[in-house]
Amino acid sequence: MEFLNPFECVIEAYKSLWGTVRCKISFDPKIRKRFFWAKWNCWGYTDFDEDPPVIKISAHLSVFHAVEILAHELAHLKCGENDLNHGRRWEETFDALHKETMKIIKVKQELYRIE
């Protein structure tokens, strides 16, 4: 049985573009929209205070949204803790990761003959 795992595809895309992914990734049921310190809704975050950094994603999301948040946080990981805004550098990083992920998914769909 073949399983097209979108989380693995995002991680594979990161590795393809930038090499090793140095972080831990977990799903956290405590993340529910707004944190006490956030001025906006937050479905995940990267904790750069940990070594290696920890990406936490809300356990209350659909797979589709959780994969998107993973890519979002991996873009933050690539840009580093000194560049936490969503400026041009982050957008370019996120876009590159998204394009590479879609390329990998397309190849795997053809390989597994998934439509």
Buried (B, 14 or more C-beta within 10 A) or exposed (E): EEEEEBBEBBBBBBEEBBEEBEBEBEBBEEBEEEEEEEEEEBBBBBBBEEEEBBBBBBEBBEEEBBBBBBBBBBBBBBBEEEEEEEEEBBEEBBEBBBEBBEEBBEEBEEEEEEE
